[in-house]
Amino acid sequence: MLPIDHIGIAVPNIDAALEDYRKNFGFALDSREVIASQRVEVAFIRLPNTLIELLAPQDDSSTLARFLAKRGPGLHHICYRVDDIRSELARLKSQGVELIDAAPRPGAHRTEIAFLHPKSTGGVLTELCEHSRR
């Protein structure tokens, strides 16, 4: 069984979203970084059993900006932690799961990530992540 690594929530403004989570639930920022290759800024809130990842586009041409324009703020994806992302992608592909990413790419916290198409995962954008073994 794969554990949930984090839940991704698309927001137009990370500072405003962080303030809402602080004010409404008492949650605090754990870490924040820019992922230049995806043109997004992410902020993580650590909970006892998972992380919440707030994602905001850096510009209007990012995939996330298009997501927000089409769907608005809200649930973006669920991410499952895997030990070996390459073998997991191969296994899923052999089962007919449609991959958005055929090969892993860099993610936050020095992870390798890959997305699965919502058509193959019950309508939910699904991310896999492998944490660095260092």
Protein Blocks (a to p, Z undefined) as FASTA:
>chain_A
ZZdfbdcdddfblklmmmmmmmmnopacfbdcddfknopacdddddfkbccdddddfbfk
bmklmmmmmnopadfbdcdddfblmlmmmmmmmnopacfblbdcddehhiacddddfkln
gopacddddddfZZ
